[in-house]
Amino acid sequence: MTSEAYARARAACEAVKSRTDFRPRAALVLGSGLGAFADSLDVADAIPYSEIDGFPTSSVPGHAGRLVLGTLGGVPLAVLQGRVHVYEGYSPSEAVIPVRAAGLLGAETLILTNASGAINPDFAAGDLALIEDHILHNVASPLAGANDDGFGTRFPDMSETYSKKLRTLARAAAAKLGLRLPGGVYIQTAGPQFETPAEIRAFRTLGADLVGMSTAIEAIAARHMGLAVLGISCVSNAAAGLSGAPLSHGEVQEAANAAAGRFKALLKAVISEL
Ligand code: HPA
């Protein structure tokens, strides 16, 4: 199964290479409601996931499902406009195929973005936040199964999953723009149900500040391949039990829309420094 996922990432890379000479230096995954950022690129090509051999296709509203190749601030980028999630029925190793394919295409840096719920009360809905580390909860490793040494070592180190250098760069960019950018630990759950208040209290005790249903497995796959990773989260709501209100996907999209301008400004500033 896992060897098959590695083969699919290679096939996806070859499919893209045979279609275009464009080679990205960095890759960007756009999370829930954040897909419009791809409009900022000088687009060279946009390929629906369904046309890329080996790619899984996304079924979530707010996730377009296109690989957009283009430049921003002179930096050649592969933008994954929409991701697939474990809750859609994909295995973790399938869900990371797009990120692996971007690494094989030549990306040395991976910027992961997502929407999250705030467990830590110092984070407010509408904040952009810096992912400093993660906890993978109740989701299997994307590296489970036979290891492909062509991608990376069997037991990769995860002591600096989110690059210190890129975090410093992102903080400096946010400060220059006058944006708040609190940092914290993100916990990835399996979903698709939102958490219970008891789970959120447990996650707080574990040391998590933000909760969501993606990202950590992609960061693991990228670090396995040696990419430098940056994680930016758009906080869409206070986590379950903290505000008294029920949670909905609509609110996730609304928060992403409200943060779109700041998100774009921050990403542009970071990318132009890569
Ligand atoms: N929980 C899990 N995933 C999320 C949340 C949440 O509260 N908000 C946005 N994505």
py3Dmol code that shows the C-alpha trace and the ligand (Angstrom):
import py3Dmol

protein = """\
ATOM      1  CA  MET A   1       0.000   0.000   0.000  1.00  0.00           C
ATOM      2  CA  THR A   2       2.609   2.488   1.070  1.00  0.00           C
ATOM      3  CA  SER A   3       5.051   1.494  -1.678  1.00  0.00           C
ATOM      4  CA  GLU A   4       2.148   2.138  -4.035  1.00  0.00           C
ATOM      5  CA  ALA A   5       1.733   5.671  -2.646  1.00  0.00           C
ATOM      6  CA  TYR A   6       5.426   6.378  -3.327  1.00  0.00           C
ATOM      7  CA  ALA A   7       5.005   5.041  -6.882  1.00  0.00           C
ATOM      8  CA  ARG A   8       1.965   7.273  -7.366  1.00  0.00           C
ATOM      9  CA  ALA A   9       3.922  10.344  -6.259  1.00  0.00           C
ATOM     10  CA  ARG A  10       6.622   9.472  -8.817  1.00  0.00           C
ATOM     11  CA  ALA A  11       3.980   8.958 -11.516  1.00  0.00           C
ATOM     12  CA  ALA A  12       2.391  12.310 -10.655  1.00  0.00           C
ATOM     13  CA  CYS A  13       5.750  14.051 -10.891  1.00  0.00           C
ATOM     14  CA  GLU A  14       6.435  12.461 -14.287  1.00  0.00           C
ATOM     15  CA  ALA A  15       2.940  13.431 -15.520  1.00  0.00           C
ATOM     16  CA  VAL A  16       3.596  17.076 -14.650  1.00  0.00           C
ATOM     17  CA  LYS A  17       7.130  17.011 -16.095  1.00  0.00           C
ATOM     18  CA  SER A  18       5.878  15.641 -19.398  1.00  0.00           C
ATOM     19  CA  ARG A  19       3.347  18.475 -19.638  1.00  0.00           C
ATOM     20  CA  THR A  20       5.493  21.468 -18.699  1.00  0.00           C
ATOM     21  CA  ASP A  21       9.116  22.547 -18.263  1.00  0.00           C
ATOM     22  CA  PHE A  22       8.123  24.634 -15.216  1.00  0.00           C
ATOM     23  CA  ARG A  23      10.085  23.582 -12.109  1.00  0.00           C
ATOM     24  CA  PRO A  24       9.038  24.986  -8.716  1.00  0.00           C
ATOM     25  CA  ARG A  25      11.477  26.124  -6.046  1.00  0.00           C
ATOM     26  CA  ALA A  26       8.773  26.094  -3.380  1.00  0.00           C
ATOM     27  CA  ALA A  27       5.369  24.481  -2.917  1.00  0.00           C
ATOM     28  CA  LEU A  28       2.313  25.886  -1.167  1.00  0.00           C
ATOM     29  CA  VAL A  29      -0.746  23.991   0.038  1.00  0.00           C
ATOM     30  CA  LEU A  30      -3.834  26.194   0.312  1.00  0.00           C
ATOM     31  CA  GLY A  31      -6.237  25.134   3.049  1.00  0.00           C
ATOM     32  CA  SER A  32      -9.998  25.511   3.490  1.00  0.00           C
ATOM     33  CA  GLY A  33     -11.296  28.743   1.984  1.00  0.00           C
ATOM     34  CA  LEU A  34      -7.768  30.000   1.194  1.00  0.00           C
ATOM     35  CA  GLY A  35      -7.647  28.815  -2.431  1.00  0.00           C
ATOM     36  CA  ALA A  36      -8.109  32.295  -3.932  1.00  0.00           C
ATOM     37  CA  PHE A  37      -4.464  33.058  -3.137  1.00  0.00           C
ATOM     38  CA  ALA A  38      -3.537  31.190  -6.340  1.00  0.00           C
ATOM     39  CA  ASP A  39      -4.947  34.216  -8.250  1.00  0.00           C
ATOM     40  CA  SER A  40      -1.893  36.196  -7.066  1.00  0.00           C
ATOM     41  CA  LEU A  41       0.464  34.125  -9.231  1.00  0.00           C
ATOM     42  CA  ASP A  42       1.776  34.798 -12.686  1.00  0.00           C
ATOM     43  CA  VAL A  43       0.312  31.520 -13.862  1.00  0.00           C
ATOM     44  CA  ALA A  44       2.271  29.268 -16.211  1.00  0.00           C
ATOM     45  CA  ASP A  45      -0.124  26.311 -16.042  1.00  0.00           C
ATOM     46  CA  ALA A  46      -3.074  25.094 -13.954  1.00  0.00           C
ATOM     47  CA  ILE A  47      -3.730  21.368 -13.948  1.00  0.00           C
ATOM     48  CA  PRO A  48      -6.853  19.789 -12.393  1.00  0.00           C
ATOM     49  CA  TYR A  49      -5.873  16.997  -9.987  1.00  0.00           C
ATOM     50  CA  SER A  50      -8.061  14.640 -12.041  1.00  0.00           C
ATOM     51  CA  GLU A  51      -5.637  15.104 -14.976  1.00  0.00           C
ATOM     52  CA  ILE A  52      -2.548  14.179 -12.963  1.00  0.00           C
ATOM     53  CA  ASP A  53      -1.724  10.463 -12.896  1.00  0.00           C
ATOM     54  CA  GLY A  54      -1.607   9.163  -9.343  1.00  0.00           C
ATOM     55  CA  PHE A  55      -3.184  12.232  -7.675  1.00  0.00           C
ATOM     56  CA  PRO A  56      -6.104  11.780  -5.277  1.00  0.00           C
ATOM     57  CA  THR A  57      -9.000  14.176  -5.917  1.00  0.00           C
ATOM     58  CA  SER A  58     -10.617  16.427  -3.295  1.00  0.00           C
ATOM     59  CA  SER A  59     -14.334  16.400  -2.501  1.00  0.00           C
ATOM     60  CA  VAL A  60     -14.539  19.214   0.077  1.00  0.00           C
ATOM     61  CA  PRO A  61     -16.329  22.502  -0.689  1.00  0.00           C
ATOM     62  CA  GLY A  62     -13.697  25.268  -0.646  1.00  0.00           C
ATOM     63  CA  HIS A  63     -10.998  22.972  -2.061  1.00  0.00           C
ATOM     64  CA  ALA A  64     -10.640  23.509  -5.818  1.00  0.00           C
ATOM     65  CA  GLY A  65      -8.344  20.591  -6.608  1.00  0.00           C
ATOM     66  CA  ARG A  66      -5.861  22.139  -9.041  1.00  0.00           C
ATOM     67  CA  LEU A  67      -2.102  22.275  -9.230  1.00  0.00           C
ATOM     68  CA  VAL A  68      -1.259  25.857 -10.177  1.00  0.00           C
ATOM     69  CA  LEU A  69       2.281  26.453 -11.444  1.00  0.00           C
ATOM     70  CA  GLY A  70       3.475  30.014 -11.610  1.00  0.00           C
ATOM     71  CA  THR A  71       5.757  32.657 -10.168  1.00  0.00           C
ATOM     72  CA  LEU A  72       5.247  35.114  -7.351  1.00  0.00           C
ATOM     73  CA  GLY A  73       7.834  37.776  -6.584  1.00  0.00           C
ATOM     74  CA  GLY A  74      10.156  35.961  -8.998  1.00  0.00           C
ATOM     75  CA  VAL A  75       9.881  32.657  -7.094  1.00  0.00           C
ATOM     76  CA  PRO A  76       8.675  29.624  -9.093  1.00  0.00           C
ATOM     77  CA  LEU A  77       5.875  28.014  -7.107  1.00  0.00           C
ATOM     78  CA  ALA A  78       3.778  24.857  -7.197  1.00  0.00           C
ATOM     79  CA  VAL A  79       0.483  25.732  -5.535  1.00  0.00           C
ATOM     80  CA  LEU A  80      -1.739  22.886  -4.424  1.00  0.00           C
ATOM     81  CA  GLN A  81      -5.095  24.615  -4.526  1.00  0.00           C
ATOM     82  CA  GLY A  82      -7.060  22.257  -2.318  1.00  0.00           C
ATOM     83  CA  ARG A  83      -5.888  19.217  -0.384  1.00  0.00           C
ATOM     84  CA  VAL A  84      -7.318  15.806   0.315  1.00  0.00           C
ATOM     85  CA  HIS A  85      -7.984  14.701   3.866  1.00  0.00           C
ATOM     86  CA  VAL A  86      -7.952  11.450   5.780  1.00  0.00           C
ATOM     87  CA  TYR A  87     -11.637  12.000   6.648  1.00  0.00           C
ATOM     88  CA  GLU A  88     -12.520  11.716   2.946  1.00  0.00           C
ATOM     89  CA  GLY A  89     -11.455   8.084   3.168  1.00  0.00           C
ATOM     90  CA  TYR A  90      -7.876   8.464   1.956  1.00  0.00           C
ATOM     91  CA  SER A  91      -5.085   6.774   3.829  1.00  0.00           C
ATOM     92  CA  PRO A  92      -2.452   9.134   5.248  1.00  0.00           C
ATOM     93  CA  SER A  93       0.028   7.882   2.617  1.00  0.00           C
ATOM     94  CA  GLU A  94      -2.433   8.711  -0.191  1.00  0.00           C
ATOM     95  CA  ALA A  95      -3.230  12.112   1.282  1.00  0.00           C
ATOM     96  CA  VAL A  96       0.438  13.161   1.059  1.00  0.00           C
ATOM     97  CA  ILE A  97       0.925  12.165  -2.611  1.00  0.00           C
ATOM     98  CA  PRO A  98       0.546  15.797  -3.832  1.00  0.00           C
ATOM     99  CA  VAL A  99       3.149  17.075  -1.359  1.00  0.00           C
ATOM    100  CA  ARG A 100       5.557  14.288  -2.308  1.00  0.00           C
ATOM    101  CA  ALA A 101       5.024  14.987  -6.000  1.00  0.00           C
ATOM    102  CA  ALA A 102       5.834  18.675  -5.403  1.00  0.00           C
ATOM    103  CA  GLY A 103       9.032  17.627  -3.618  1.00  0.00           C
ATOM    104  CA  LEU A 104       9.998  15.370  -6.512  1.00  0.00           C
ATOM    105  CA  LEU A 105       9.366  18.264  -8.930  1.00  0.00           C
ATOM    106  CA  GLY A 106      12.131  20.151  -7.147  1.00  0.00           C
ATOM    107  CA  ALA A 107      10.445  22.194  -4.407  1.00  0.00           C
ATOM    108  CA  GLU A 108      12.872  22.687  -1.513  1.00  0.00           C
ATOM    109  CA  THR A 109      10.442  24.569   0.701  1.00  0.00           C
ATOM    110  CA  LEU A 110       6.865  23.648   1.568  1.00  0.00           C
ATOM    111  CA  ILE A 111       4.404  26.178   2.957  1.00  0.00           C
ATOM    112  CA  LEU A 112       1.391  24.515   4.554  1.00  0.00           C
ATOM    113  CA  THR A 113      -1.734  26.534   5.292  1.00  0.00           C
ATOM    114  CA  ASN A 114      -4.951  25.501   6.977  1.00  0.00           C
ATOM    115  CA  ALA A 115      -7.950  26.601   8.974  1.00  0.00           C
ATOM    116  CA  SER A 116      -7.982  25.725  12.654  1.00  0.00           C
ATOM    117  CA  GLY A 117      -9.913  25.999  15.874  1.00  0.00           C
ATOM    118  CA  ALA A 118      -8.276  27.850  18.772  1.00  0.00           C
ATOM    119  CA  ILE A 119      -7.751  25.762  21.899  1.00  0.00           C
ATOM    120  CA  ASN A 120      -5.556  28.398  23.508  1.00  0.00           C
ATOM    121  CA  PRO A 121      -7.752  31.374  24.520  1.00  0.00           C
ATOM    122  CA  ASP A 122      -4.930  33.782  23.544  1.00  0.00           C
ATOM    123  CA  PHE A 123      -5.769  33.019  19.902  1.00  0.00           C
ATOM    124  CA  ALA A 124      -8.811  34.728  18.415  1.00  0.00           C
ATOM    125  CA  ALA A 125     -10.990  33.771  15.447  1.00  0.00           C
ATOM    126  CA  GLY A 126      -9.600  35.687  12.480  1.00  0.00           C
ATOM    127  CA  ASP A 127      -5.968  35.478  13.652  1.00  0.00           C
ATOM    128  CA  LEU A 128      -3.256  34.174  11.409  1.00  0.00           C
ATOM    129  CA  ALA A 129      -1.000  31.917  13.467  1.00  0.00           C
ATOM    130  CA  LEU A 130       2.406  30.358  13.047  1.00  0.00           C
ATOM    131  CA  ILE A 131       2.614  26.590  13.518  1.00  0.00           C
ATOM    132  CA  GLU A 132       5.666  25.985  15.688  1.00  0.00           C
ATOM    133  CA  ASP A 133       5.257  22.247  16.177  1.00  0.00           C
ATOM    134  CA  HIS A 134       2.571  19.611  15.904  1.00  0.00           C
ATOM    135  CA  ILE A 135       0.962  16.610  17.568  1.00  0.00           C
ATOM    136  CA  LEU A 136      -0.439  13.858  15.350  1.00  0.00           C
ATOM    137  CA  HIS A 137      -3.482  12.410  17.096  1.00  0.00           C
ATOM    138  CA  ASN A 138      -5.440   9.312  16.106  1.00  0.00           C
ATOM    139  CA  VAL A 139      -4.086   9.401  12.534  1.00  0.00           C
ATOM    140  CA  ALA A 140      -1.515   6.854  11.310  1.00  0.00           C
ATOM    141  CA  SER A 141       1.836   8.040  10.008  1.00  0.00           C
ATOM    142  CA  PRO A 142       1.993   8.696   6.262  1.00  0.00           C
ATOM    143  CA  LEU A 143       5.330   6.833   6.430  1.00  0.00           C
ATOM    144  CA  ALA A 144       3.791   3.572   7.738  1.00  0.00           C
ATOM    145  CA  GLY A 145       4.591   0.514   5.647  1.00  0.00           C
ATOM    146  CA  ALA A 146       7.621  -0.283   3.526  1.00  0.00           C
ATOM    147  CA  ASN A 147      10.015   2.665   3.350  1.00  0.00           C
ATOM    148  CA  ASP A 148      11.214   3.972  -0.006  1.00  0.00           C
ATOM    149  CA  ASP A 149      14.807   5.062   0.678  1.00  0.00           C
ATOM    150  CA  GLY A 150      14.704   7.190  -2.471  1.00  0.00           C
ATOM    151  CA  PHE A 151      12.403   9.532  -0.531  1.00  0.00           C
ATOM    152  CA  GLY A 152      14.078   9.427   2.851  1.00  0.00           C
ATOM    153  CA  THR A 153      15.297   7.419   5.786  1.00  0.00           C
ATOM    154  CA  ARG A 154      13.184   4.871   7.685  1.00  0.00           C
ATOM    155  CA  PHE A 155      13.284   6.843  10.954  1.00  0.00           C
ATOM    156  CA  PRO A 156      13.346  10.549  10.106  1.00  0.00           C
ATOM    157  CA  ASP A 157      14.102  13.127  12.790  1.00  0.00           C
ATOM    158  CA  MET A 158      11.185  15.453  13.606  1.00  0.00           C
ATOM    159  CA  SER A 159      12.858  17.692  16.200  1.00  0.00           C
ATOM    160  CA  GLU A 160      12.541  20.756  13.962  1.00  0.00           C
ATOM    161  CA  THR A 161       9.595  19.893  11.737  1.00  0.00           C
ATOM    162  CA  TYR A 162       8.727  23.550  11.131  1.00  0.00           C
ATOM    163  CA  SER A 163      11.892  25.372  10.077  1.00  0.00           C
ATOM    164  CA  LYS A 164      13.203  27.835  12.653  1.00  0.00           C
ATOM    165  CA  LYS A 165      14.664  29.950   9.886  1.00  0.00           C
ATOM    166  CA  LEU A 166      11.323  30.137   8.040  1.00  0.00           C
ATOM    167  CA  ARG A 167       9.476  30.919  11.278  1.00  0.00           C
ATOM    168  CA  THR A 168      11.841  33.809  11.935  1.00  0.00           C
ATOM    169  CA  LEU A 169      11.315  35.017   8.383  1.00  0.00           C
ATOM    170  CA  ALA A 170       7.504  34.810   8.757  1.00  0.00           C
ATOM    171  CA  ARG A 171       7.579  36.680  12.092  1.00  0.00           C
ATOM    172  CA  ALA A 172       9.691  39.438  10.561  1.00  0.00           C
ATOM    173  CA  ALA A 173       7.337  39.697   7.570  1.00  0.00           C
ATOM    174  CA  ALA A 174       4.295  39.889   9.881  1.00  0.00           C
ATOM    175  CA  ALA A 175       5.935  42.569  12.033  1.00  0.00           C
ATOM    176  CA  LYS A 176       6.740  44.644   8.955  1.00  0.00           C
ATOM    177  CA  LEU A 177       3.109  44.401   7.847  1.00  0.00           C
ATOM    178  CA  GLY A 178       1.829  45.194  11.354  1.00  0.00           C
ATOM    179  CA  LEU A 179       0.095  41.802  11.577  1.00  0.00           C
ATOM    180  CA  ARG A 180      -0.444  39.770  14.722  1.00  0.00           C
ATOM    181  CA  LEU A 181       1.109  36.311  14.271  1.00  0.00           C
ATOM    182  CA  PRO A 182       0.949  34.284  17.484  1.00  0.00           C
ATOM    183  CA  GLY A 183       2.764  30.937  17.379  1.00  0.00           C
ATOM    184  CA  GLY A 184       1.698  27.603  18.810  1.00  0.00           C
ATOM    185  CA  VAL A 185       1.360  23.847  18.622  1.00  0.00           C
ATOM    186  CA  TYR A 186      -1.142  22.401  16.148  1.00  0.00           C
ATOM    187  CA  ILE A 187      -2.829  19.062  16.762  1.00  0.00           C
ATOM    188  CA  GLN A 188      -4.103  17.101  13.762  1.00  0.00           C
ATOM    189  CA  THR A 189      -7.116  14.899  14.418  1.00  0.00           C
ATOM    190  CA  ALA A 190      -8.791  12.464  12.019  1.00  0.00           C
ATOM    191  CA  GLY A 191     -12.135  14.290  11.745  1.00  0.00           C
ATOM    192  CA  PRO A 192     -14.544  14.780  10.054  1.00  0.00           C
ATOM    193  CA  GLN A 193     -16.569  15.450  13.185  1.00  0.00           C
ATOM    194  CA  PHE A 194     -15.449  18.485  15.170  1.00  0.00           C
ATOM    195  CA  GLU A 195     -14.053  17.662  18.602  1.00  0.00           C
ATOM    196  CA  THR A 196     -15.995  17.265  21.814  1.00  0.00           C
ATOM    197  CA  PRO A 197     -15.349  19.767  24.630  1.00  0.00           C
ATOM    198  CA  ALA A 198     -13.712  16.900  26.589  1.00  0.00           C
ATOM    199  CA  GLU A 199     -11.323  16.222  23.697  1.00  0.00           C
ATOM    200  CA  ILE A 200     -10.429  19.913  23.528  1.00  0.00           C
ATOM    201  CA  ARG A 201      -9.648  19.964  27.278  1.00  0.00           C
ATOM    202  CA  ALA A 202      -7.511  16.849  26.790  1.00  0.00           C
ATOM    203  CA  PHE A 203      -5.661  18.451  23.844  1.00  0.00           C
ATOM    204  CA  ARG A 204      -4.978  21.564  25.934  1.00  0.00           C
ATOM    205  CA  THR A 205      -3.424  19.355  28.597  1.00  0.00           C
ATOM    206  CA  LEU A 206      -1.294  17.716  25.879  1.00  0.00           C
ATOM    207  CA  GLY A 207       0.091  21.123  24.935  1.00  0.00           C
ATOM    208  CA  ALA A 208      -1.899  21.957  21.811  1.00  0.00           C
ATOM    209  CA  ASP A 209      -2.933  25.528  20.955  1.00  0.00           C
ATOM    210  CA  LEU A 210      -4.699  24.908  17.646  1.00  0.00           C
ATOM    211  CA  VAL A 211      -6.701  21.995  16.261  1.00  0.00           C
ATOM    212  CA  GLY A 212      -7.456  20.901  12.716  1.00  0.00           C
ATOM    213  CA  MET A 213      -7.795  17.941  10.375  1.00  0.00           C
ATOM    214  CA  SER A 214      -4.735  18.262   8.122  1.00  0.00           C
ATOM    215  CA  THR A 215      -1.161  19.491   7.832  1.00  0.00           C
ATOM    216  CA  ALA A 216       0.842  17.342  10.282  1.00  0.00           C
ATOM    217  CA  ILE A 217       0.961  14.332   7.948  1.00  0.00           C
ATOM    218  CA  GLU A 218       2.049  16.601   5.069  1.00  0.00           C
ATOM    219  CA  ALA A 219       4.782  18.132   7.214  1.00  0.00           C
ATOM    220  CA  ILE A 220       5.985  14.615   8.128  1.00  0.00           C
ATOM    221  CA  ALA A 221       6.117  13.513   4.467  1.00  0.00           C
ATOM    222  CA  ALA A 222       7.941  16.714   3.499  1.00  0.00           C
ATOM    223  CA  ARG A 223      10.527  16.396   6.295  1.00  0.00           C
ATOM    224  CA  HIS A 224      11.046  12.747   5.319  1.00  0.00           C
ATOM    225  CA  MET A 225      12.124  14.115   1.905  1.00  0.00           C
ATOM    226  CA  GLY A 226      14.237  16.866   3.459  1.00  0.00           C
ATOM    227  CA  LEU A 227      12.065  19.865   2.531  1.00  0.00           C
ATOM    228  CA  ALA A 228      12.007  22.895   4.836  1.00  0.00           C
ATOM    229  CA  VAL A 229       8.463  23.425   6.136  1.00  0.00           C
ATOM    230  CA  LEU A 230       6.534  26.533   7.169  1.00  0.00           C
ATOM    231  CA  GLY A 231       2.995  26.289   8.584  1.00  0.00           C
ATOM    232  CA  ILE A 232       0.506  29.171   8.663  1.00  0.00           C
ATOM    233  CA  SER A 233      -2.939  28.676  10.134  1.00  0.00           C
ATOM    234  CA  CYS A 234      -6.038  30.810   9.794  1.00  0.00           C
ATOM    235  CA  VAL A 235      -7.919  30.576  13.082  1.00  0.00           C
ATOM    236  CA  SER A 236     -11.592  30.274  12.210  1.00  0.00           C
ATOM    237  CA  ASN A 237     -13.235  29.621  15.559  1.00  0.00           C
ATOM    238  CA  ALA A 238     -12.788  29.003  19.236  1.00  0.00           C
ATOM    239  CA  ALA A 239     -12.529  25.215  19.675  1.00  0.00           C
ATOM    240  CA  ALA A 240     -15.497  23.155  20.889  1.00  0.00           C
ATOM    241  CA  GLY A 241     -16.839  24.090  24.292  1.00  0.00           C
ATOM    242  CA  LEU A 242     -14.904  27.354  24.529  1.00  0.00           C
ATOM    243  CA  SER A 243     -17.441  29.747  23.046  1.00  0.00           C
ATOM    244  CA  GLY A 244     -20.698  27.943  23.784  1.00  0.00           C
ATOM    245  CA  ALA A 245     -21.653  28.050  20.094  1.00  0.00           C
ATOM    246  CA  PRO A 246     -21.898  24.982  17.843  1.00  0.00           C
ATOM    247  CA  LEU A 247     -19.201  24.681  15.131  1.00  0.00           C
ATOM    248  CA  SER A 248     -19.801  24.585  11.390  1.00  0.00           C
ATOM    249  CA  HIS A 249     -17.794  24.453   8.172  1.00  0.00           C
ATOM    250  CA  GLY A 250     -19.561  27.658   7.062  1.00  0.00           C
ATOM    251  CA  GLU A 251     -17.811  29.572   9.824  1.00  0.00           C
ATOM    252  CA  VAL A 252     -14.461  28.160   8.668  1.00  0.00           C
ATOM    253  CA  GLN A 253     -15.005  29.583   5.188  1.00  0.00           C
ATOM    254  CA  GLU A 254     -16.235  32.948   6.528  1.00  0.00           C
ATOM    255  CA  ALA A 255     -13.128  33.368   8.689  1.00  0.00           C
ATOM    256  CA  ALA A 256     -10.901  32.467   5.747  1.00  0.00           C
ATOM    257  CA  ASN A 257     -12.647  35.096   3.613  1.00  0.00           C
ATOM    258  CA  ALA A 258     -12.237  37.715   6.344  1.00  0.00           C
ATOM    259  CA  ALA A 259      -8.516  36.909   6.685  1.00  0.00           C
ATOM    260  CA  ALA A 260      -7.869  36.657   2.919  1.00  0.00           C
ATOM    261  CA  GLY A 261      -6.268  40.103   2.552  1.00  0.00           C
ATOM    262  CA  ARG A 262      -3.868  39.632   5.476  1.00  0.00           C
ATOM    263  CA  PHE A 263      -3.147  36.050   4.435  1.00  0.00           C
ATOM    264  CA  LYS A 264      -2.210  37.188   0.935  1.00  0.00           C
ATOM    265  CA  ALA A 265       0.012  40.009   2.181  1.00  0.00           C
ATOM    266  CA  LEU A 266       1.856  37.739   4.625  1.00  0.00           C
ATOM    267  CA  LEU A 267       2.391  34.923   2.130  1.00  0.00           C
ATOM    268  CA  LYS A 268       3.573  37.300  -0.583  1.00  0.00           C
ATOM    269  CA  ALA A 269       6.097  38.841   1.803  1.00  0.00           C
ATOM    270  CA  VAL A 270       7.368  35.433   2.946  1.00  0.00           C
ATOM    271  CA  ILE A 271       7.562  33.921  -0.535  1.00  0.00           C
ATOM    272  CA  SER A 272       9.456  36.865  -1.993  1.00  0.00           C
ATOM    273  CA  GLU A 273      12.197  36.176   0.606  1.00  0.00           C
ATOM    274  CA  LEU A 274      12.642  32.507  -0.334  1.00  0.00           C
TER     275      LEU A 274
END
"""
ligand_1 = """\
10
HPA
N -11.597 21.675 14.816
C -11.033 20.951 13.833
N -10.750 21.446 12.639
C -11.032 22.746 12.417
C -11.622 23.553 13.392
C -11.927 22.985 14.661
O -12.444 23.642 15.593
N -11.786 24.788 12.850
C -11.285 24.722 11.582
N -10.842 23.484 11.311
"""
view = py3Dmol.view(width=600, height=400)
view.addModel(protein, "pdb")
view.setStyle({"model": 0}, {"cartoon": {"style": "trace"}})
view.addModel(ligand_1, "xyz")
view.setStyle({"model": 1}, {"stick": {}})
view.zoomTo()
view.show()
